[in-house]
């Protein structure tokens, strides 16, 4: 593979996000089932919660890839995949941490 190929440079991030998404699907199913039973205890409620959790996780994957992928150069390990998985579920914190305080107004 060519070192100039952008996909080759992002291979660690792509693999990390893909594995984190793969592991997130059953986690979302379990959480959707549990939360759906708490609220309405119907199949429709469980499917709705599961679908919303999947949307949340896929959105998180896109946000993480855009914000972090270009900096990911270390090879994958179990610890790195677990970090991607946790980051995938906590991605709003990444957005909040990335915001900078507005500059002080001189006056």
Backbone as XML, in Angstrom:
<?xml version="1.0"?>
<chain id="A" units="angstrom">
  <residue number="1" name="UNK">
    <atom name="N" x="0.832" y="-1.189" z="0.000"/>
    <atom name="CA" x="0.000" y="0.000" z="0.000"/>
    <atom name="C" x="0.876" y="1.252" z="0.000"/>
  </residue>
  <residue number="2" name="UNK">
    <atom name="N" x="0.371" y="2.249" z="-0.630"/>
    <atom name="CA" x="1.087" y="3.514" z="-0.704"/>
    <atom name="C" x="0.888" y="4.299" z="0.586"/>
  </residue>
  <residue number="3" name="UNK">
    <atom name="N" x="1.959" y="4.859" z="1.077"/>
    <atom name="CA" x="1.878" y="5.665" z="2.297"/>
    <atom name="C" x="1.144" y="6.988" z="2.048"/>
  </residue>
  <residue number="4" name="UNK">
    <atom name="N" x="0.961" y="7.365" z="0.780"/>
    <atom name="CA" x="0.248" y="8.600" z="0.455"/>
    <atom name="C" x="-1.261" y="8.402" z="0.369"/>
  </residue>
  <residue number="5" name="UNK">
    <atom name="N" x="-1.710" y="7.170" z="0.383"/>
    <atom name="CA" x="-3.132" y="6.877" z="0.301"/>
    <atom name="C" x="-3.804" y="7.291" z="1.611"/>
  </residue>
  <residue number="6" name="UNK">
    <atom name="N" x="-4.803" y="8.191" z="1.564"/>
    <atom name="CA" x="-5.426" y="8.651" z="2.807"/>
    <atom name="C" x="-6.127" y="7.532" z="3.580"/>
  </residue>
  <residue number="7" name="UNK">
    <atom name="N" x="-6.703" y="6.574" z="2.879"/>
    <atom name="CA" x="-7.348" y="5.473" z="3.594"/>
    <atom name="C" x="-6.332" y="4.589" z="4.302"/>
  </residue>
  <residue number="8" name="UNK">
    <atom name="N" x="-5.166" y="4.449" z="3.728"/>
    <atom name="CA" x="-4.129" y="3.657" z="4.383"/>
    <atom name="C" x="-3.651" y="4.350" z="5.655"/>
  </residue>
  <residue number="9" name="UNK">
    <atom name="N" x="-3.536" y="5.662" z="5.611"/>
    <atom name="CA" x="-3.113" y="6.403" z="6.806"/>
    <atom name="C" x="-4.174" y="6.357" z="7.897"/>
  </residue>
  <residue number="10" name="UNK">
    <atom name="N" x="-5.436" y="6.251" z="7.503"/>
    <atom name="CA" x="-6.535" y="6.237" z="8.468"/>
    <atom name="C" x="-6.984" y="4.825" z="8.846"/>
  </residue>
  <residue number="11" name="UNK">
    <atom name="N" x="-6.209" y="3.833" z="8.470"/>
    <atom name="CA" x="-6.627" y="2.445" z="8.669"/>
    <atom name="C" x="-6.861" y="2.095" z="10.135"/>
  </residue>
  <residue number="12" name="UNK">
    <atom name="N" x="-6.055" y="2.630" z="11.036"/>
    <atom name="CA" x="-6.231" y="2.323" z="12.456"/>
    <atom name="C" x="-7.536" y="2.926" z="12.974"/>
  </residue>
  <residue number="13" name="UNK">
    <atom name="N" x="-7.811" y="4.147" z="12.571"/>
    <atom name="CA" x="-9.052" y="4.799" z="12.998"/>
    <atom name="C" x="-10.265" y="4.106" z="12.386"/>
  </residue>
  <residue number="14" name="UNK">
    <atom name="N" x="-10.193" y="3.768" z="11.110"/>
    <atom name="CA" x="-11.310" y="3.077" z="10.456"/>
    <atom name="C" x="-11.588" y="1.727" z="11.116"/>
  </residue>
  <residue number="15" name="UNK">
    <atom name="N" x="-10.550" y="0.980" z="11.389"/>
    <atom name="CA" x="-10.728" y="-0.323" z="12.040"/>
    <atom name="C" x="-11.265" y="-0.157" z="13.458"/>
  </residue>
  <residue number="16" name="UNK">
    <atom name="N" x="-10.760" y="0.834" z="14.185"/>
    <atom name="CA" x="-11.230" y="1.075" z="15.553"/>
    <atom name="C" x="-12.697" y="1.451" z="15.596"/>
  </residue>
  <residue number="17" name="UNK">
    <atom name="N" x="-13.108" y="2.341" z="14.705"/>
    <atom name="CA" x="-14.510" y="2.754" z="14.671"/>
    <atom name="C" x="-15.394" y="1.596" z="14.221"/>
  </residue>
  <residue number="18" name="UNK">
    <atom name="N" x="-14.941" y="0.842" z="13.235"/>
    <atom name="CA" x="-15.734" y="-0.286" z="12.750"/>
    <atom name="C" x="-15.949" y="-1.324" z="13.849"/>
  </residue>
  <residue number="19" name="UNK">
    <atom name="N" x="-14.895" y="-1.643" z="14.580"/>
    <atom name="CA" x="-15.037" y="-2.619" z="15.673"/>
    <atom name="C" x="-15.911" y="-2.071" z="16.796"/>
  </residue>
  <residue number="20" name="UNK">
    <atom name="N" x="-15.739" y="-0.795" z="17.112"/>
    <atom name="CA" x="-16.570" y="-0.189" z="18.158"/>
    <atom name="C" x="-18.042" y="-0.200" z="17.750"/>
  </residue>
  <residue number="21" name="UNK">
    <atom name="N" x="-18.333" y="0.080" z="16.480"/>
    <atom name="CA" x="-19.715" y="0.007" z="16.006"/>
    <atom name="C" x="-20.246" y="-1.426" z="16.064"/>
  </residue>
  <residue number="22" name="UNK">
    <atom name="N" x="-19.414" y="-2.363" z="15.690"/>
    <atom name="CA" x="-19.816" y="-3.764" z="15.729"/>
    <atom name="C" x="-20.197" y="-4.190" z="17.153"/>
  </residue>
  <residue number="23" name="UNK">
    <atom name="N" x="-19.409" y="-3.780" z="18.126"/>
    <atom name="CA" x="-19.703" y="-4.129" z="19.519"/>
    <atom name="C" x="-20.853" y="-3.296" z="20.083"/>
  </residue>
  <residue number="24" name="UNK">
    <atom name="N" x="-21.115" y="-2.131" z="19.500"/>
    <atom name="CA" x="-22.181" y="-1.265" z="19.999"/>
    <atom name="C" x="-23.571" y="-1.756" z="19.615"/>
  </residue>
  <residue number="25" name="UNK">
    <atom name="N" x="-23.675" y="-2.503" z="18.528"/>
    <atom name="CA" x="-24.997" y="-2.976" z="18.096"/>
    <atom name="C" x="-25.643" y="-3.868" z="19.166"/>
  </residue>
  <residue number="26" name="UNK">
    <atom name="N" x="-24.960" y="-4.902" z="19.683"/>
    <atom name="CA" x="-25.611" y="-5.691" z="20.742"/>
    <atom name="C" x="-25.789" y="-4.905" z="22.041"/>
  </residue>
  <residue number="27" name="UNK">
    <atom name="N" x="-24.870" y="-3.977" z="22.331"/>
    <atom name="CA" x="-25.047" y="-3.147" z="23.526"/>
    <atom name="C" x="-26.288" y="-2.275" z="23.402"/>
  </residue>
  <residue number="28" name="UNK">
    <atom name="N" x="-26.507" y="-1.713" z="22.212"/>
    <atom name="CA" x="-27.706" y="-0.906" z="21.982"/>
    <atom name="C" x="-28.959" y="-1.772" z="22.075"/>
  </residue>
  <residue number="29" name="UNK">
    <atom name="N" x="-28.878" y="-3.001" z="21.600"/>
    <atom name="CA" x="-30.034" y="-3.906" z="21.684"/>
    <atom name="C" x="-30.377" y="-4.208" z="23.138"/>
  </residue>
  <residue number="30" name="UNK">
    <atom name="N" x="-29.375" y="-4.491" z="23.946"/>
    <atom name="CA" x="-29.622" y="-4.757" z="25.365"/>
    <atom name="C" x="-30.174" y="-3.532" z="26.080"/>
  </residue>
  <residue number="31" name="UNK">
    <atom name="N" x="-29.564" y="-2.374" z="25.818"/>
    <atom name="CA" x="-30.031" y="-1.140" z="26.454"/>
    <atom name="C" x="-31.424" y="-0.778" z="25.958"/>
  </residue>
  <residue number="32" name="UNK">
    <atom name="N" x="-31.685" y="-0.954" z="24.663"/>
    <atom name="CA" x="-33.007" y="-0.659" z="24.123"/>
    <atom name="C" x="-34.072" y="-1.544" z="24.724"/>
  </residue>
  <residue number="33" name="UNK">
    <atom name="N" x="-33.757" y="-2.810" z="24.909"/>
    <atom name="CA" x="-34.710" y="-3.728" z="25.517"/>
    <atom name="C" x="-35.002" y="-3.341" z="26.963"/>
  </residue>
  <residue number="34" name="UNK">
    <atom name="N" x="-33.953" y="-3.059" z="27.711"/>
    <atom name="CA" x="-34.126" y="-2.709" z="29.125"/>
    <atom name="C" x="-34.873" y="-1.389" z="29.282"/>
  </residue>
  <residue number="35" name="UNK">
    <atom name="N" x="-34.468" y="-0.376" z="28.537"/>
    <atom name="CA" x="-35.123" y="0.935" z="28.654"/>
    <atom name="C" x="-36.548" y="0.893" z="28.113"/>
  </residue>
  <residue number="36" name="UNK">
    <atom name="N" x="-36.766" y="0.160" z="27.036"/>
    <atom name="CA" x="-38.112" y="0.040" z="26.490"/>
    <atom name="C" x="-39.067" y="-0.642" z="27.448"/>
  </residue>
  <residue number="37" name="UNK">
    <atom name="N" x="-38.596" y="-1.633" z="28.174"/>
    <atom name="CA" x="-39.434" y="-2.306" z="29.164"/>
    <atom name="C" x="-39.745" y="-1.393" z="30.338"/>
  </residue>
  <residue number="38" name="UNK">
    <atom name="N" x="-38.797" y="-0.522" z="30.691"/>
    <atom name="CA" x="-39.049" y="0.406" z="31.804"/>
    <atom name="C" x="-40.154" y="1.392" z="31.472"/>
  </residue>
  <residue number="39" name="UNK">
    <atom name="N" x="-40.179" y="1.885" z="30.238"/>
    <atom name="CA" x="-41.131" y="2.940" z="29.886"/>
    <atom name="C" x="-42.497" y="2.403" z="29.501"/>
  </residue>
  <residue number="40" name="UNK">
    <atom name="N" x="-42.557" y="1.448" z="28.588"/>
    <atom name="CA" x="-43.868" y="1.052" z="28.080"/>
    <atom name="C" x="-44.063" y="-0.451" z="28.038"/>
  </residue>
  <residue number="41" name="UNK">
    <atom name="N" x="-43.007" y="-1.202" z="28.143"/>
    <atom name="CA" x="-43.059" y="-2.662" z="28.084"/>
    <atom name="C" x="-43.820" y="-3.162" z="26.857"/>
  </residue>
  <residue number="42" name="UNK">
    <atom name="N" x="-43.477" y="-2.563" z="25.718"/>
    <atom name="CA" x="-44.062" y="-3.030" z="24.462"/>
    <atom name="C" x="-42.942" y="-3.190" z="23.431"/>
  </residue>
  <residue number="43" name="UNK">
    <atom name="N" x="-43.219" y="-3.999" z="22.442"/>
    <atom name="CA" x="-42.232" y="-4.220" z="21.385"/>
    <atom name="C" x="-41.906" y="-2.911" z="20.670"/>
  </residue>
  <residue number="44" name="UNK">
    <atom name="N" x="-42.915" y="-2.116" z="20.411"/>
    <atom name="CA" x="-42.705" y="-0.840" z="19.726"/>
    <atom name="C" x="-41.786" y="0.087" z="20.500"/>
  </residue>
  <residue number="45" name="UNK">
    <atom name="N" x="-41.943" y="0.126" z="21.814"/>
    <atom name="CA" x="-41.078" y="0.981" z="22.638"/>
    <atom name="C" x="-39.640" y="0.484" z="22.597"/>
  </residue>
  <residue number="46" name="UNK">
    <atom name="N" x="-39.452" y="-0.820" z="22.669"/>
    <atom name="CA" x="-38.094" y="-1.372" z="22.639"/>
    <atom name="C" x="-37.427" y="-1.098" z="21.292"/>
  </residue>
  <residue number="47" name="UNK">
    <atom name="N" x="-38.180" y="-1.266" z="20.209"/>
    <atom name="CA" x="-37.616" y="-1.017" z="18.873"/>
    <atom name="C" x="-37.289" y="0.458" z="18.694"/>
  </residue>
  <residue number="48" name="UNK">
    <atom name="N" x="-38.144" y="1.330" z="19.196"/>
    <atom name="CA" x="-37.889" y="2.775" z="19.085"/>
    <atom name="C" x="-36.634" y="3.163" z="19.842"/>
  </residue>
  <residue number="49" name="UNK">
    <atom name="N" x="-36.502" y="2.685" z="21.060"/>
    <atom name="CA" x="-35.316" y="3.012" z="21.857"/>
    <atom name="C" x="-34.063" y="2.440" z="21.197"/>
  </residue>
  <residue number="50" name="UNK">
    <atom name="N" x="-34.149" y="1.225" z="20.702"/>
    <atom name="CA" x="-33.009" y="0.602" z="20.009"/>
    <atom name="C" x="-32.624" y="1.416" z="18.775"/>
  </residue>
  <residue number="51" name="UNK">
    <atom name="N" x="-33.602" y="1.810" z="17.996"/>
    <atom name="CA" x="-33.323" y="2.614" z="16.806"/>
    <atom name="C" x="-32.684" y="3.956" z="17.147"/>
  </residue>
  <residue number="52" name="UNK">
    <atom name="N" x="-33.176" y="4.592" z="18.190"/>
    <atom name="CA" x="-32.597" y="5.871" z="18.609"/>
    <atom name="C" x="-31.169" y="5.691" z="19.123"/>
  </residue>
  <residue number="53" name="UNK">
    <atom name="N" x="-30.933" y="4.608" z="19.845"/>
    <atom name="CA" x="-29.575" y="4.340" z="20.317"/>
    <atom name="C" x="-28.631" y="4.053" z="19.146"/>
  </residue>
  <residue number="54" name="UNK">
    <atom name="N" x="-29.100" y="3.327" z="18.152"/>
    <atom name="CA" x="-28.266" y="3.085" z="16.968"/>
    <atom name="C" x="-27.969" y="4.384" z="16.235"/>
  </residue>
  <residue number="55" name="UNK">
    <atom name="N" x="-28.959" y="5.243" z="16.098"/>
    <atom name="CA" x="-28.739" y="6.545" z="15.469"/>
    <atom name="C" x="-27.712" y="7.360" z="16.255"/>
  </residue>
  <residue number="56" name="UNK">
    <atom name="N" x="-27.824" y="7.333" z="17.566"/>
    <atom name="CA" x="-26.883" y="8.029" z="18.447"/>
    <atom name="C" x="-25.453" y="7.510" z="18.247"/>
  </residue>
  <residue number="57" name="UNK">
    <atom name="N" x="-25.299" y="6.193" z="18.183"/>
    <atom name="CA" x="-23.973" y="5.591" z="18.058"/>
    <atom name="C" x="-23.380" y="5.852" z="16.665"/>
  </residue>
  <residue number="58" name="UNK">
    <atom name="N" x="-24.187" y="5.754" z="15.630"/>
    <atom name="CA" x="-23.680" y="6.021" z="14.279"/>
    <atom name="C" x="-23.299" y="7.493" z="14.142"/>
  </residue>
  <residue number="59" name="UNK">
    <atom name="N" x="-24.102" y="8.381" z="14.704"/>
    <atom name="CA" x="-23.741" y="9.801" z="14.714"/>
    <atom name="C" x="-22.425" y="10.000" z="15.459"/>
  </residue>
  <residue number="60" name="UNK">
    <atom name="N" x="-22.275" y="9.315" z="16.572"/>
    <atom name="CA" x="-21.022" y="9.394" z="17.325"/>
    <atom name="C" x="-19.839" y="8.892" z="16.527"/>
  </residue>
  <residue number="61" name="UNK">
    <atom name="N" x="-20.034" y="7.856" z="15.739"/>
    <atom name="CA" x="-18.949" y="7.332" z="14.907"/>
    <atom name="C" x="-18.502" y="8.368" z="13.887"/>
  </residue>
  <residue number="62" name="UNK">
    <atom name="N" x="-19.463" y="9.055" z="13.288"/>
    <atom name="CA" x="-19.114" y="10.092" z="12.312"/>
    <atom name="C" x="-18.386" y="11.240" z="12.999"/>
  </residue>
  <residue number="63" name="UNK">
    <atom name="N" x="-18.897" y="11.681" z="14.132"/>
    <atom name="CA" x="-18.261" y="12.784" z="14.862"/>
    <atom name="C" x="-16.846" y="12.403" z="15.282"/>
  </residue>
  <residue number="64" name="UNK">
    <atom name="N" x="-16.678" y="11.218" z="15.837"/>
    <atom name="CA" x="-15.346" y="10.781" z="16.252"/>
    <atom name="C" x="-14.393" y="10.681" z="15.082"/>
  </residue>
  <residue number="65" name="UNK">
    <atom name="N" x="-14.872" y="10.134" z="13.974"/>
    <atom name="CA" x="-13.995" y="9.984" z="12.819"/>
    <atom name="C" x="-13.539" y="11.350" z="12.315"/>
  </residue>
  <residue number="66" name="UNK">
    <atom name="N" x="-14.446" y="12.286" z="12.245"/>
    <atom name="CA" x="-14.094" y="13.617" z="11.747"/>
    <atom name="C" x="-13.154" y="14.330" z="12.713"/>
  </residue>
  <residue number="67" name="UNK">
    <atom name="N" x="-13.403" y="14.200" z="14.012"/>
    <atom name="CA" x="-12.624" y="14.951" z="15.001"/>
    <atom name="C" x="-11.298" y="14.297" z="15.384"/>
  </residue>
  <residue number="68" name="UNK">
    <atom name="N" x="-11.225" y="12.968" z="15.336"/>
    <atom name="CA" x="-10.089" y="12.281" z="15.944"/>
    <atom name="C" x="-9.268" y="11.456" z="14.958"/>
  </residue>
  <residue number="69" name="UNK">
    <atom name="N" x="-9.855" y="11.019" z="13.890"/>
    <atom name="CA" x="-9.222" y="10.014" z="13.029"/>
    <atom name="C" x="-7.865" y="10.431" z="12.491"/>
  </residue>
  <residue number="70" name="UNK">
    <atom name="N" x="-7.705" y="11.670" z="12.108"/>
    <atom name="CA" x="-6.431" y="12.075" z="11.510"/>
    <atom name="C" x="-5.277" y="12.027" z="12.512"/>
  </residue>
  <residue number="71" name="UNK">
    <atom name="N" x="-5.588" y="11.987" z="13.793"/>
    <atom name="CA" x="-4.553" y="11.932" z="14.822"/>
    <atom name="C" x="-4.262" y="10.511" z="15.290"/>
  </residue>
  <residue number="72" name="UNK">
    <atom name="N" x="-5.048" y="9.555" z="14.856"/>
    <atom name="CA" x="-4.912" y="8.164" z="15.304"/>
    <atom name="C" x="-3.870" y="7.457" z="14.437"/>
  </residue>
  <residue number="73" name="UNK">
    <atom name="N" x="-2.727" y="7.167" z="15.021"/>
    <atom name="CA" x="-1.655" y="6.512" z="14.271"/>
    <atom name="C" x="-1.187" y="5.221" z="14.925"/>
  </residue>
  <residue number="74" name="UNK">
    <atom name="N" x="-1.572" y="4.986" z="16.175"/>
    <atom name="CA" x="-1.111" y="3.780" z="16.860"/>
    <atom name="C" x="-1.902" y="2.563" z="16.389"/>
  </residue>
  <residue number="75" name="UNK">
    <atom name="N" x="-1.237" y="1.410" z="16.333"/>
    <atom name="CA" x="-1.941" y="0.192" z="15.912"/>
    <atom name="C" x="-3.041" y="-0.188" z="16.901"/>
  </residue>
  <residue number="76" name="UNK">
    <atom name="N" x="-3.994" y="-0.952" z="16.413"/>
    <atom name="CA" x="-5.108" y="-1.368" z="17.256"/>
    <atom name="C" x="-4.669" y="-2.386" z="18.300"/>
  </residue>
  <residue number="77" name="UNK">
    <atom name="N" x="-5.266" y="-2.283" z="19.440"/>
    <atom name="CA" x="-5.097" y="-3.251" z="20.519"/>
    <atom name="C" x="-6.451" y="-3.355" z="21.212"/>
  </residue>
  <residue number="78" name="UNK">
    <atom name="N" x="-6.569" y="-4.267" z="22.131"/>
    <atom name="CA" x="-7.823" y="-4.412" z="22.866"/>
    <atom name="C" x="-8.134" y="-3.125" z="23.626"/>
  </residue>
  <residue number="79" name="UNK">
    <atom name="N" x="-7.128" y="-2.542" z="24.245"/>
    <atom name="CA" x="-7.331" y="-1.299" z="24.989"/>
    <atom name="C" x="-7.781" y="-0.168" z="24.072"/>
  </residue>
  <residue number="80" name="UNK">
    <atom name="N" x="-7.222" y="-0.093" z="22.883"/>
    <atom name="CA" x="-7.601" y="0.964" z="21.932"/>
    <atom name="C" x="-9.035" y="0.765" z="21.456"/>
  </residue>
  <residue number="81" name="UNK">
    <atom name="N" x="-9.428" y="-0.479" z="21.199"/>
    <atom name="CA" x="-10.807" y="-0.740" z="20.772"/>
    <atom name="C" x="-11.776" y="-0.386" z="21.895"/>
  </residue>
  <residue number="82" name="UNK">
    <atom name="N" x="-11.422" y="-0.718" z="23.128"/>
    <atom name="CA" x="-12.274" y="-0.345" z="24.262"/>
    <atom name="C" x="-12.379" y="1.171" z="24.394"/>
  </residue>
  <residue number="83" name="UNK">
    <atom name="N" x="-11.296" y="1.873" z="24.133"/>
    <atom name="CA" x="-11.327" y="3.342" z="24.177"/>
    <atom name="C" x="-12.250" y="3.891" z="23.093"/>
  </residue>
  <residue number="84" name="UNK">
    <atom name="N" x="-12.176" y="3.311" z="21.881"/>
    <atom name="CA" x="-13.080" y="3.724" z="20.807"/>
    <atom name="C" x="-14.529" y="3.443" z="21.204"/>
  </residue>
  <residue number="85" name="UNK">
    <atom name="N" x="-14.769" y="2.288" z="21.813"/>
    <atom name="CA" x="-16.125" y="1.912" z="22.204"/>
    <atom name="C" x="-16.690" y="2.888" z="23.233"/>
  </residue>
  <residue number="86" name="UNK">
    <atom name="N" x="-15.917" y="3.191" z="24.245"/>
    <atom name="CA" x="-16.365" y="4.144" z="25.273"/>
    <atom name="C" x="-16.553" y="5.525" z="24.653"/>
  </residue>
  <residue number="87" name="UNK">
    <atom name="N" x="-15.636" y="5.931" z="23.802"/>
    <atom name="CA" x="-15.736" y="7.236" z="23.151"/>
    <atom name="C" x="-16.974" y="7.317" z="22.267"/>
  </residue>
  <residue number="88" name="UNK">
    <atom name="N" x="-17.331" y="6.203" z="21.658"/>
    <atom name="CA" x="-18.506" y="6.161" z="20.797"/>
    <atom name="C" x="-19.783" y="6.439" z="21.583"/>
  </residue>
  <residue number="89" name="UNK">
    <atom name="N" x="-19.837" y="5.985" z="22.811"/>
    <atom name="CA" x="-21.028" y="6.202" z="23.632"/>
    <atom name="C" x="-20.998" y="7.543" z="24.360"/>
  </residue>
  <residue number="90" name="UNK">
    <atom name="N" x="-19.820" y="8.112" z="24.523"/>
    <atom name="CA" x="-19.698" y="9.391" z="25.252"/>
    <atom name="C" x="-19.304" y="10.551" z="24.334"/>
  </residue>
  <residue number="91" name="UNK">
    <atom name="N" x="-19.613" y="10.439" z="23.044"/>
    <atom name="CA" x="-19.149" y="11.434" z="22.085"/>
    <atom name="C" x="-19.640" y="12.856" z="22.347"/>
  </residue>
  <residue number="92" name="UNK">
    <atom name="N" x="-20.807" y="13.100" z="22.965"/>
    <atom name="CA" x="-21.166" y="14.503" z="23.222"/>
    <atom name="C" x="-20.169" y="15.211" z="24.133"/>
  </residue>
  <residue number="93" name="UNK">
    <atom name="N" x="-19.530" y="14.452" z="25.017"/>
    <atom name="CA" x="-18.519" y="15.061" z="25.886"/>
    <atom name="C" x="-17.327" y="15.549" z="25.076"/>
  </residue>
  <residue number="94" name="UNK">
    <atom name="N" x="-17.008" y="14.845" z="24.000"/>
    <atom name="CA" x="-15.930" y="15.285" z="23.114"/>
    <atom name="C" x="-16.267" y="16.631" z="22.491"/>
  </residue>
  <residue number="95" name="UNK">
    <atom name="N" x="-17.499" y="16.794" z="22.073"/>
    <atom name="CA" x="-17.908" y="18.073" z="21.490"/>
    <atom name="C" x="-17.869" y="19.188" z="22.528"/>
  </residue>
  <residue number="96" name="UNK">
    <atom name="N" x="-18.319" y="18.891" z="23.734"/>
    <atom name="CA" x="-18.296" y="19.910" z="24.786"/>
    <atom name="C" x="-16.870" y="20.271" z="25.175"/>
  </residue>
  <residue number="97" name="UNK">
    <atom name="N" x="-15.997" y="19.278" z="25.239"/>
    <atom name="CA" x="-14.605" y="19.540" z="25.609"/>
    <atom name="C" x="-13.878" y="20.283" z="24.491"/>
  </residue>
  <residue number="98" name="UNK">
    <atom name="N" x="-14.322" y="20.119" z="23.263"/>
    <atom name="CA" x="-13.662" y="20.770" z="22.131"/>
    <atom name="C" x="-14.010" y="22.229" z="21.968"/>
  </residue>
  <residue number="99" name="UNK">
    <atom name="N" x="-15.059" y="22.670" z="22.627"/>
    <atom name="CA" x="-15.438" y="24.083" z="22.541"/>
    <atom name="C" x="-14.478" y="24.919" z="23.354"/>
  </residue>
  <residue number="100" name="UNK">
    <atom name="N" x="-14.083" y="25.998" z="22.762"/>
    <atom name="CA" x="-13.182" y="26.907" z="23.471"/>
    <atom name="C" x="-13.994" y="28.063" z="24.045"/>
  </residue>
  <residue number="101" name="UNK">
    <atom name="N" x="-13.516" y="28.576" z="25.139"/>
    <atom name="CA" x="-14.180" y="29.723" z="25.746"/>
    <atom name="C" x="-14.033" y="30.923" z="24.815"/>
  </residue>
  <residue number="102" name="UNK">
    <atom name="N" x="-15.058" y="31.756" z="24.728"/>
    <atom name="CA" x="-14.948" y="32.925" z="23.870"/>
    <atom name="C" x="-13.879" y="33.866" z="24.391"/>
  </residue>
  <residue number="103" name="UNK">
    <atom name="N" x="-13.203" y="34.575" z="23.504"/>
    <atom name="CA" x="-12.168" y="35.488" z="23.958"/>
    <atom name="C" x="-12.776" y="36.619" z="24.769"/>
  </residue>
  <residue number="104" name="UNK">
    <atom name="N" x="-12.021" y="37.134" z="25.732"/>
    <atom name="CA" x="-12.556" y="38.229" z="26.558"/>
    <atom name="C" x="-12.770" y="39.475" z="25.702"/>
  </residue>
  <residue number="105" name="UNK">
    <atom name="N" x="-13.812" y="40.189" z="26.058"/>
    <atom name="CA" x="-14.144" y="41.421" z="25.346"/>
    <atom name="C" x="-13.421" y="42.582" z="26.024"/>
  </residue>
  <residue number="106" name="UNK">
    <atom name="N" x="-12.631" y="43.312" z="25.223"/>
    <atom name="CA" x="-11.937" y="44.483" z="25.765"/>
    <atom name="C" x="-12.933" y="45.631" z="25.827"/>
  </residue>
  <residue number="107" name="UNK">
    <atom name="N" x="-12.958" y="46.288" z="26.925"/>
    <atom name="CA" x="-13.937" y="47.353" z="26.968"/>
    <atom name="C" x="-13.666" y="48.311" z="27.986"/>
  </residue>
</chain>
